[in-house]
Amino acid sequence: MNVKPLFKLMVEKKASDLFFAPFSPAKIKIEGKIMPVNKLEMTPKMVKQAAFELMTEEQMDTFNRELEIDFTLSEKGLGRFRVNVFHQRGSVSMVLRYITSDLPTLEDLGMPEQLKELVMLRRGLILMVGATGAGKSTTLAAMINYRNEKTSSHIITIEDPIEFLHPNKQSIVNQREIGLDTKSYQRALKSAVRAAPDVIQIGEIRDTESMRAALDMAGTGHLVLATVHSNNAPETLDRIINLFPQEQHGQVFMDLAHYLRAILSQRLVRSRSGKRVAAVELMLNTPHIKDLILKGDISAVKEAHRDSGEAGMVSFDEALLDLYK
């Protein structure tokens, strides 16, 4: 089955995702709503063939060995697509996400002005959190793009896979893809320190070693931007702490207190027009928040953020109110 004509349909319809699953027609997602593109019910064999048509021989070998794979495709005249192929109930399924060829800007995304100040910092840790599909990587790309346009820096991104392509502007941007340019996040992070970076973007912090590396780099004069799968700032702190054994919690709280600069929590909400827009909750590591983190009092952090009237802080309710206005 030739699936490439559906790529054009995605772009024309401004669809975010394209789904292939056995015993179902191909479906696209537009503004959060999933709908069929035709009435053809695909067999397991058809889905597998469609997926393999998009893979190289090496990618097929990886998929057969690992039972799942992520990669990106470039289609001339259309743009790039992130592809996820996996097994479910003994059959193959596939999801493609469209990656616009235009680099997003913070203004286009309606992001708070504070993000411009944050991404221009010389050192520290900035975490972007939210559910899958909330637009975290898009916002990070806009932040990297802003810094790239405004100052001379060496920026290294470590992604799985690379989504947005950053041309060198004022800065040098080196983008490394897991599986293509490096074997793992851990190896890429160790290598990155020796490449004299000013900014390091980590596609996703998934394990103790990556989190430890992020804290260490933030503490040695680098600006580190990373995503974490959690819903809000307190949950993120909880998740980070629980990556480490109990005896290391005190040190991790201390590192977070000193090196964390902000946690951005992003959700997509539906506007009056039916389009989905980003609502961003922003917690800055103010002196009060820093003191609470040092004490390991995560529940107090939640209350302090909710009740804070400090400049720069944005609660989710405030973000929704701004969108409503």
Backbone torsions as a table, in degrees:
resi	resn	phi	psi	omega
1	MET	NA	129.3	178.4
2	ASN	-88.3	111.2	-175.8
3	VAL	-94.2	-9.6	-173.2
4	LYS	-62.8	-31.5	174.4
5	PRO	-58.7	-26.7	179.1
6	LEU	-72.6	-21.8	175.7
7	PHE	-61.6	-44.8	179.8
8	LYS	-63.0	-39.3	178.1
9	LEU	-61.3	-41.9	178.1
10	MET	-56.5	-48.1	-177.4
11	VAL	-65.7	-43.6	-179.0
12	GLU	-63.9	-39.2	-177.8
13	LYS	-87.7	-2.5	-176.6
14	LYS	57.0	42.2	178.4
15	ALA	-81.2	146.2	179.1
16	SER	-89.2	-32.8	-173.5
17	ASP	-140.0	154.4	176.1
18	LEU	-130.8	127.3	-173.3
19	PHE	-114.9	136.6	173.0
20	PHE	-125.8	121.5	178.8
21	ALA	-142.8	147.4	179.3
22	PRO	-60.5	145.9	175.9
23	PHE	62.9	31.1	178.7
24	SER	-151.5	148.1	172.1
25	PRO	-70.4	158.8	173.3
26	ALA	-60.8	143.5	-177.5
27	LYS	-133.4	150.3	176.3
28	ILE	-119.1	156.3	177.3
29	LYS	-112.6	123.5	178.6
30	ILE	-124.4	119.0	-178.8
31	GLU	51.1	41.7	175.8
32	GLY	84.6	-3.5	-179.5
33	LYS	-107.7	130.7	-178.1
34	ILE	-97.0	133.0	-179.1
35	MET	-145.3	149.4	-179.5
36	PRO	-70.8	149.9	176.9
37	VAL	-94.5	-19.1	177.2
38	ASN	-160.4	-170.3	-178.5
39	LYS	-106.5	4.7	-177.4
40	LEU	-75.0	113.4	177.0
41	GLU	-80.0	121.1	-174.5
42	MET	-85.0	137.1	174.9
43	THR	-83.4	162.8	175.6
44	PRO	-54.9	-38.6	179.7
45	LYS	-64.5	-40.0	-179.9
46	MET	-64.6	-41.5	179.7
47	VAL	-64.9	-43.8	179.8
48	LYS	-62.7	-43.4	178.6
49	GLN	-63.2	-40.4	179.3
50	ALA	-62.1	-41.4	179.7
51	ALA	-67.2	-44.3	-177.1
52	PHE	-68.1	-26.8	176.5
53	GLU	-62.8	-25.0	-176.9
54	LEU	-92.9	-8.6	-174.6
55	MET	-99.7	152.5	168.3
56	THR	-81.7	170.4	177.3
57	GLU	-59.0	-41.7	-179.6
58	GLU	-64.4	-40.4	178.5
59	GLN	-66.4	-36.7	175.5
60	MET	-62.1	-42.6	179.0
61	ASP	-62.0	-43.6	178.9
62	THR	-62.4	-44.0	-179.7
63	PHE	-63.6	-43.8	180.0
64	ASN	-64.9	-30.8	-179.5
65	ARG	-82.2	-44.3	-173.6
66	GLU	-95.1	-14.5	-179.1
67	LEU	71.7	4.6	175.7
68	GLU	-160.9	157.8	-179.4
69	ILE	-160.2	147.1	171.4
70	ASP	-119.7	136.7	174.5
71	PHE	-158.2	171.6	178.6
72	THR	-118.3	151.9	177.1
73	LEU	-124.4	145.1	172.0
74	SER	-113.7	127.4	179.8
75	GLU	-119.0	117.4	-174.9
76	LYS	-55.6	131.3	177.9
77	GLY	83.8	-8.7	-177.7
78	LEU	-118.3	-45.3	-177.1
79	GLY	130.8	-153.2	-175.2
80	ARG	-117.1	153.5	-178.5
81	PHE	-133.9	134.4	173.6
82	ARG	-92.6	128.5	-174.1
83	VAL	-116.0	130.6	174.5
84	ASN	-123.5	118.8	179.2
85	VAL	-118.3	135.9	-174.6
86	PHE	-153.9	168.7	175.6
87	HIS	-99.5	144.3	172.0
88	GLN	-149.6	129.8	-178.1
89	ARG	50.9	38.0	174.9
90	GLY	81.7	1.2	179.5
91	SER	-122.5	169.7	-178.7
92	VAL	-94.6	137.7	171.2
93	SER	-127.7	160.3	-176.6
94	MET	-146.7	140.6	175.8
95	VAL	-130.7	131.0	176.2
96	LEU	-115.4	136.6	175.3
97	ARG	-115.0	132.7	179.5
98	TYR	-80.4	131.2	177.0
99	ILE	-111.6	111.8	-177.9
100	THR	-59.5	143.8	-179.5
101	SER	-75.8	-16.6	178.9
102	ASP	-86.9	126.6	176.4
103	LEU	-66.3	131.1	-179.9
104	PRO	-71.7	152.2	172.9
105	THR	-111.4	156.6	179.2
106	LEU	-63.3	-33.3	178.0
107	GLU	-67.0	-44.7	180.0
108	ASP	-59.6	-35.9	-177.6
109	LEU	-83.7	-7.5	-179.5
110	GLY	70.2	32.7	-176.9
111	MET	-78.0	152.5	176.2
112	PRO	-59.7	146.6	-179.3
113	GLU	-60.3	-26.7	-177.7
114	GLN	-60.1	-25.0	-178.4
115	LEU	-64.8	-30.6	177.6
116	LYS	-65.7	-41.0	178.8
117	GLU	-68.1	-40.7	-177.2
118	LEU	-63.3	-45.1	-175.2
119	VAL	-73.5	-11.0	177.0
120	MET	-94.6	1.6	177.8
121	LEU	-64.5	154.0	-179.4
122	ARG	-82.2	-30.1	-176.6
123	ARG	-152.7	164.9	177.2
124	GLY	122.2	178.1	-177.2
125	LEU	-118.8	125.3	175.7
126	ILE	-118.7	124.4	-177.7
127	LEU	-111.5	132.4	174.8
128	MET	-108.0	121.3	-176.1
129	VAL	-126.0	161.0	-179.4
130	GLY	154.5	170.1	-179.0
131	ALA	-71.1	164.3	174.3
132	THR	-58.3	133.4	179.4
133	GLY	83.5	9.5	-178.7
134	ALA	-84.2	-3.9	178.2
135	GLY	92.4	20.1	-178.0
136	LYS	-60.7	-47.5	-177.3
137	SER	-66.4	-30.7	177.6
138	THR	-66.7	-43.8	178.7
139	THR	-65.8	-41.7	177.1
140	LEU	-61.7	-40.5	178.6
141	ALA	-62.1	-38.9	178.4
142	ALA	-66.3	-37.0	178.1
143	MET	-67.3	-44.4	177.6
144	ILE	-62.2	-41.8	179.2
145	ASN	-61.0	-40.7	179.6
146	TYR	-62.7	-47.1	179.7
147	ARG	-64.9	-40.3	179.6
148	ASN	-59.1	-34.4	-178.8
149	GLU	-81.8	-25.0	-169.2
150	LYS	-102.7	-21.4	-174.1
151	THR	-150.0	161.8	179.1
152	SER	-90.5	112.6	-178.1
153	SER	-145.1	164.0	167.8
154	HIS	-104.9	115.6	-176.8
155	ILE	-112.4	127.7	175.4
156	ILE	-116.5	127.4	173.3
157	THR	-111.1	140.4	177.4
158	ILE	-121.9	112.1	-169.0
159	GLU	-132.9	156.9	-179.3
160	ASP	-142.6	86.2	-4.7
161	PRO	-93.6	-179.2	172.8
162	ILE	-64.6	134.0	177.8
163	GLU	-106.6	-75.2	-178.8
164	PHE	-86.5	137.8	178.8
165	LEU	-94.7	125.2	-178.4
166	HIS	-104.5	112.2	173.4
167	PRO	-73.0	155.3	175.7
168	ASN	-71.7	123.5	176.9
169	LYS	-114.4	-108.4	172.6
170	GLN	-72.5	-27.8	-177.1
171	SER	-107.2	168.4	168.7
172	ILE	-99.8	125.3	-179.8
173	VAL	-117.6	115.7	174.6
174	ASN	-106.4	123.1	-177.9
175	GLN	-112.3	126.0	-177.2
176	ARG	-117.1	131.2	-178.4
177	GLU	-106.9	131.2	177.8
178	ILE	-62.9	131.9	179.6
179	GLY	91.4	-23.5	179.6
180	LEU	-108.5	-47.7	-177.4
181	ASP	-107.5	-14.0	-179.2
182	THR	-158.1	157.5	-176.1
183	LYS	-79.9	-31.6	-174.3
184	SER	-160.4	164.0	174.6
185	TYR	-58.6	-42.7	-176.6
186	GLN	-59.8	-46.7	-179.6
187	ARG	-67.3	-39.9	180.0
188	ALA	-64.7	-37.6	179.8
189	LEU	-68.2	-39.8	176.9
190	LYS	-63.3	-40.4	179.8
191	SER	-69.8	-36.5	-175.3
192	ALA	-60.2	-37.1	-178.3
193	VAL	-59.9	-31.9	-177.7
194	ARG	-85.0	-1.5	-177.2
195	ALA	-100.2	15.1	177.9
196	ALA	52.1	52.6	-179.7
197	PRO	-82.6	152.1	168.8
198	ASP	-95.6	-36.4	-178.1
199	VAL	-130.8	135.7	176.4
200	ILE	-126.9	123.9	174.6
201	GLN	-104.6	124.6	177.8
202	ILE	-105.5	119.0	-176.4
203	GLY	-52.0	-44.2	178.8
204	GLU	-160.6	132.7	173.4
205	ILE	-90.6	115.8	-174.5
206	ARG	-116.3	-16.1	-171.4
207	ASP	-146.2	172.4	-177.0
208	THR	-60.3	-44.1	-175.9
209	GLU	-63.5	-42.0	179.1
210	SER	-67.1	-39.4	178.7
211	MET	-66.3	-41.5	178.4
212	ARG	-62.6	-41.7	179.3
213	ALA	-64.0	-40.7	179.9
214	ALA	-62.7	-43.6	178.8
215	LEU	-65.3	-42.5	-179.5
216	ASP	-63.8	-42.3	-179.4
217	MET	-68.4	-38.7	177.1
218	ALA	-64.1	-31.3	-179.2
219	GLY	-82.9	-8.1	-178.6
220	THR	-114.9	27.8	170.6
221	GLY	95.4	16.4	178.2
222	HIS	-111.9	152.1	170.2
223	LEU	-94.1	122.2	-177.2
224	VAL	-115.2	126.3	174.4
225	LEU	-115.7	134.0	-177.1
226	ALA	-152.0	159.0	174.3
227	THR	-106.5	149.8	175.7
228	VAL	-137.0	138.3	178.0
229	HIS	-82.7	95.4	172.9
230	SER	-157.3	176.6	-170.9
231	ASN	-101.2	-27.4	-176.8
232	ASN	-156.0	178.0	-174.5
233	ALA	-62.9	-50.4	179.6
234	PRO	-60.3	-41.0	178.3
235	GLU	-63.5	-35.2	178.1
236	THR	-65.1	-46.0	178.1
237	LEU	-59.9	-42.9	178.5
238	ASP	-60.7	-44.5	-178.6
239	ARG	-64.6	-42.1	179.5
240	ILE	-62.3	-47.9	-178.7
241	ILE	-59.5	-40.5	-176.9
242	ASN	-74.2	-6.1	171.8
243	LEU	-72.7	-20.6	-173.2
244	PHE	-108.9	153.1	175.7
245	PRO	-65.6	156.3	-174.9
246	GLN	-52.0	-40.9	-175.7
247	GLU	-68.0	-13.3	179.6
248	GLN	-101.2	-2.0	-174.7
249	HIS	-60.2	-41.6	-179.6
250	GLY	-59.0	-44.6	179.8
251	GLN	-66.8	-38.8	-179.2
252	VAL	-67.1	-42.1	175.9
253	PHE	-59.3	-40.9	179.4
254	MET	-63.9	-44.2	179.6
255	ASP	-63.4	-43.8	178.8
256	LEU	-62.5	-41.9	-180.0
257	ALA	-60.3	-39.7	-175.9
258	HIS	-83.4	-35.4	-169.3
259	TYR	-106.0	-24.4	179.6
260	LEU	-66.0	134.9	177.1
261	ARG	-108.1	-38.4	-178.4
262	ALA	-166.2	154.3	169.9
263	ILE	-123.6	123.1	179.0
264	LEU	-106.5	121.6	178.1
265	SER	-107.0	123.3	-173.8
266	GLN	-119.3	136.5	173.5
267	ARG	-133.7	151.0	174.2
268	LEU	-99.1	127.3	179.5
269	VAL	-124.2	156.9	-176.8
270	ARG	-88.0	130.4	179.2
271	SER	-83.7	177.2	179.3
272	ARG	-61.4	-32.1	-178.6
273	SER	-78.6	-7.0	-179.5
274	GLY	97.8	-10.6	178.0
275	LYS	-79.4	156.4	177.7
276	ARG	-95.3	132.2	180.0
277	VAL	-127.8	158.7	-176.1
278	ALA	-86.9	132.1	169.9
279	ALA	-110.4	123.3	-172.6
280	VAL	-116.8	123.9	172.7
281	GLU	-95.9	131.3	-175.0
282	LEU	-124.1	119.9	173.7
283	MET	-111.1	117.6	176.2
284	LEU	-92.5	148.6	179.3
285	ASN	-84.2	75.1	178.8
286	THR	-72.5	168.1	177.6
287	PRO	-54.1	-38.5	179.5
288	HIS	-67.6	-45.9	177.9
289	ILE	-62.2	-42.0	179.5
290	LYS	-58.1	-43.4	-179.8
291	ASP	-63.9	-40.1	179.0
292	LEU	-67.1	-39.0	177.8
293	ILE	-65.4	-41.6	177.5
294	LEU	-57.1	-37.5	179.7
295	LYS	-78.8	-10.6	-178.5
296	GLY	74.9	22.4	-176.1
297	ASP	-97.0	81.4	-175.7
298	ILE	-68.8	-35.9	179.3
299	SER	-63.3	-35.6	177.5
300	ALA	-70.1	-31.0	176.1
301	VAL	-60.9	-42.8	179.9
302	LYS	-60.9	-45.3	-179.9
303	GLU	-66.3	-41.6	-178.5
304	ALA	-63.9	-39.8	179.5
305	HIS	-68.5	-41.8	-178.4
306	ARG	-64.8	-39.4	-174.3
307	ASP	-94.5	-3.7	-172.9
308	SER	-71.3	136.4	172.7
309	GLY	-109.9	13.3	-176.6
310	GLU	-67.3	146.2	-179.6
311	ALA	-60.1	134.7	176.9
312	GLY	99.7	-28.1	179.3
313	MET	-72.4	140.1	177.2
314	VAL	-134.4	120.3	175.6
315	SER	-86.5	164.5	179.1
316	PHE	-63.4	-38.3	178.6
317	ASP	-62.6	-40.1	178.4
318	GLU	-66.1	-38.5	178.5
319	ALA	-63.4	-42.1	178.0
320	LEU	-64.4	-39.9	-180.0
321	LEU	-64.1	-40.9	177.9
322	ASP	-62.3	-40.2	178.7
323	LEU	-67.4	-36.9	179.7
324	TYR	-64.5	-37.8	-179.9
325	LYS	-67.9	NA	NA
